[in-house]
């Protein structure tokens, strides 16, 4: 059974992850990404989100303060990390060991990376050479 094809209510696991991450960010941030796609590969998950920069952030970016926008976003994502990891664990049934977030500008892209316990891979070796 492929994790990306396992469906619940007509959605794949990756589609459910994308939907839940966007919903969580919209609820907590007041605005969320306009597009999201998740990629589940071996022991990691990559969620790529586009759009969702607030008017205040856009103003700061236009005035050359990308460092402050990035710092705020990083602090915000650090605070949201436990919530996002718990949601990913609930959907995938796998333990998240670590998580990292990054915002990119021009175009506006936010990436969330989750690394799973490799022992969740049905006995597959942790690294292949």
C-alpha contacts under 8 A as a table, 3 or more apart, distances in Angstrom:
res1	aa1	res2	aa2	distance
1	X	5	X	7.51
1	X	6	X	6.93
2	X	5	X	5.32
2	X	6	X	6.23
3	X	6	X	5.40
3	X	12	X	7.98
3	X	13	X	6.33
3	X	40	X	7.89
3	X	92	X	7.62
4	X	12	X	5.69
4	X	13	X	5.22
4	X	14	X	5.75
4	X	40	X	6.98
5	X	12	X	5.23
5	X	13	X	6.69
6	X	12	X	5.54
6	X	13	X	6.02
7	X	10	X	5.61
7	X	11	X	5.07
7	X	12	X	4.49
7	X	13	X	6.30
8	X	11	X	5.50
8	X	12	X	6.77
8	X	13	X	7.72
11	X	15	X	5.81
11	X	16	X	6.03
12	X	15	X	5.14
12	X	16	X	6.17
13	X	16	X	5.09
13	X	17	X	6.17
13	X	91	X	6.92
13	X	92	X	6.99
14	X	17	X	5.01
14	X	18	X	6.22
14	X	37	X	7.48
14	X	38	X	5.23
14	X	39	X	6.57
14	X	40	X	6.88
15	X	18	X	5.11
15	X	19	X	6.14
15	X	37	X	7.13
15	X	38	X	6.84
16	X	19	X	5.10
16	X	20	X	6.07
16	X	91	X	7.48
17	X	20	X	5.20
17	X	21	X	6.04
17	X	38	X	6.86
17	X	87	X	7.94
17	X	88	X	6.49
17	X	91	X	6.90
18	X	21	X	5.32
18	X	22	X	6.14
18	X	36	X	5.74
18	X	37	X	5.77
18	X	38	X	5.75
18	X	47	X	6.84
19	X	22	X	5.34
19	X	23	X	6.08
19	X	36	X	7.75
20	X	23	X	5.03
20	X	24	X	6.05
20	X	87	X	7.40
21	X	24	X	5.17
21	X	25	X	6.17
21	X	84	X	6.75
21	X	87	X	7.83
22	X	25	X	5.19
22	X	26	X	6.08
22	X	32	X	6.04
22	X	33	X	6.30
22	X	36	X	7.32
23	X	26	X	5.18
23	X	27	X	6.15
23	X	32	X	7.49
24	X	27	X	5.21
24	X	28	X	6.21
24	X	84	X	7.73
25	X	28	X	5.23
25	X	29	X	5.55
25	X	30	X	7.59
25	X	31	X	7.19
25	X	32	X	5.57
26	X	29	X	5.31
26	X	30	X	5.13
26	X	31	X	4.67
26	X	32	X	4.28
26	X	33	X	7.69
27	X	30	X	5.75
27	X	31	X	7.46
29	X	32	X	6.89
31	X	52	X	5.91
31	X	53	X	7.55
31	X	54	X	6.78
32	X	51	X	7.50
32	X	52	X	4.62
32	X	53	X	7.63
33	X	36	X	6.86
33	X	49	X	5.75
33	X	50	X	5.45
33	X	51	X	4.79
33	X	52	X	4.04
33	X	53	X	7.66
34	X	49	X	7.43
34	X	50	X	5.99
34	X	51	X	5.30
34	X	52	X	6.05
35	X	49	X	5.59
35	X	50	X	5.16
35	X	51	X	6.89
36	X	47	X	6.91
36	X	48	X	5.58
36	X	49	X	4.22
36	X	50	X	6.33
37	X	47	X	5.79
37	X	48	X	5.44
37	X	49	X	6.58
38	X	45	X	6.96
38	X	46	X	5.62
38	X	47	X	4.28
38	X	48	X	6.28
39	X	45	X	5.64
39	X	46	X	5.11
39	X	47	X	6.36
40	X	43	X	7.85
40	X	44	X	6.13
40	X	45	X	4.49
40	X	46	X	6.52
41	X	44	X	5.46
41	X	45	X	6.15
42	X	118	X	7.96
42	X	121	X	7.22
43	X	115	X	5.80
43	X	116	X	4.96
43	X	117	X	6.74
43	X	118	X	5.52
43	X	121	X	7.36
44	X	113	X	7.02
44	X	114	X	5.52
44	X	115	X	4.34
44	X	116	X	5.70
45	X	113	X	5.70
45	X	114	X	5.06
45	X	115	X	6.46
45	X	116	X	7.93
46	X	111	X	6.87
46	X	112	X	5.82
46	X	113	X	4.68
46	X	114	X	6.58
47	X	111	X	5.61
47	X	112	X	5.04
47	X	113	X	6.45
48	X	109	X	6.88
48	X	110	X	5.98
48	X	111	X	4.70
48	X	112	X	6.66
49	X	109	X	5.58
49	X	110	X	5.10
49	X	111	X	6.28
50	X	107	X	7.88
50	X	108	X	5.86
50	X	109	X	4.62
50	X	110	X	6.42
51	X	108	X	5.50
51	X	109	X	6.46
52	X	108	X	7.86
53	X	57	X	6.10
53	X	58	X	6.44
53	X	108	X	7.20
54	X	57	X	5.11
54	X	58	X	6.15
55	X	58	X	5.01
55	X	59	X	6.17
56	X	59	X	5.11
56	X	60	X	6.30
57	X	60	X	5.03
57	X	61	X	6.12
57	X	69	X	6.15
58	X	61	X	5.03
58	X	62	X	6.14
59	X	62	X	5.13
59	X	63	X	6.34
60	X	63	X	5.13
60	X	64	X	6.42
60	X	65	X	5.19
60	X	66	X	6.83
60	X	68	X	7.88
60	X	69	X	7.04
61	X	64	X	5.16
61	X	65	X	5.19
61	X	66	X	5.09
61	X	69	X	7.27
62	X	65	X	7.48
65	X	68	X	5.44
65	X	69	X	6.58
66	X	69	X	5.04
66	X	70	X	6.01
67	X	70	X	5.15
67	X	71	X	6.05
68	X	71	X	4.99
68	X	72	X	6.08
69	X	72	X	5.23
69	X	73	X	6.08
70	X	73	X	5.10
70	X	74	X	5.99
70	X	103	X	6.54
71	X	74	X	5.14
71	X	75	X	6.22
72	X	75	X	5.15
72	X	76	X	6.10
73	X	76	X	4.97
73	X	77	X	6.01
73	X	103	X	7.37
74	X	77	X	5.10
74	X	78	X	6.05
74	X	101	X	7.02
74	X	102	X	7.09
75	X	78	X	5.08
75	X	79	X	6.35
76	X	79	X	5.18
76	X	80	X	6.28
77	X	80	X	4.88
77	X	81	X	5.81
77	X	101	X	6.53
78	X	81	X	5.18
79	X	82	X	7.25
80	X	83	X	5.39
80	X	84	X	6.18
81	X	84	X	5.18
81	X	85	X	5.97
81	X	99	X	6.98
82	X	85	X	5.16
82	X	86	X	6.10
83	X	86	X	5.23
83	X	87	X	6.36
84	X	87	X	5.17
84	X	88	X	6.25
85	X	88	X	5.10
85	X	89	X	6.05
85	X	96	X	6.31
85	X	99	X	7.39
85	X	114	X	7.54
86	X	89	X	5.08
86	X	90	X	6.12
87	X	90	X	5.11
87	X	91	X	6.31
88	X	91	X	5.24
88	X	92	X	6.01
88	X	93	X	7.98
88	X	94	X	7.98
88	X	96	X	7.77
89	X	92	X	5.26
89	X	93	X	5.22
89	X	94	X	5.21
89	X	95	X	5.76
89	X	96	X	6.44
90	X	93	X	5.48
90	X	94	X	7.66
94	X	116	X	6.53
94	X	117	X	7.21
94	X	120	X	6.33
95	X	116	X	5.54
95	X	117	X	5.64
95	X	120	X	7.64
96	X	99	X	7.41
96	X	114	X	6.38
96	X	115	X	5.68
96	X	116	X	4.36
96	X	117	X	6.22
97	X	114	X	7.60
97	X	115	X	5.69
97	X	116	X	5.34
97	X	117	X	5.83
98	X	114	X	6.00
98	X	115	X	5.38
98	X	116	X	7.29
99	X	112	X	7.30
99	X	113	X	5.60
99	X	114	X	4.49
99	X	115	X	6.27
100	X	112	X	5.91
100	X	113	X	5.23
100	X	114	X	6.67
101	X	110	X	7.21
101	X	111	X	5.63
101	X	112	X	4.50
101	X	113	X	6.27
102	X	110	X	5.71
102	X	111	X	5.31
102	X	112	X	6.68
103	X	108	X	7.25
103	X	109	X	5.81
103	X	110	X	4.37
103	X	111	X	6.42
104	X	107	X	7.08
104	X	108	X	5.60
104	X	109	X	5.08
104	X	110	X	6.18
105	X	108	X	4.48
105	X	109	X	6.51
106	X	109	X	7.97
116	X	120	X	7.51
117	X	120	X	5.79
118	X	121	X	5.72
118	X	124	X	7.94
118	X	125	X	7.93
118	X	126	X	5.68
119	X	122	X	6.77
119	X	123	X	6.17
119	X	124	X	7.39
119	X	126	X	7.33
120	X	123	X	7.30
121	X	124	X	5.48
125	X	128	X	6.57
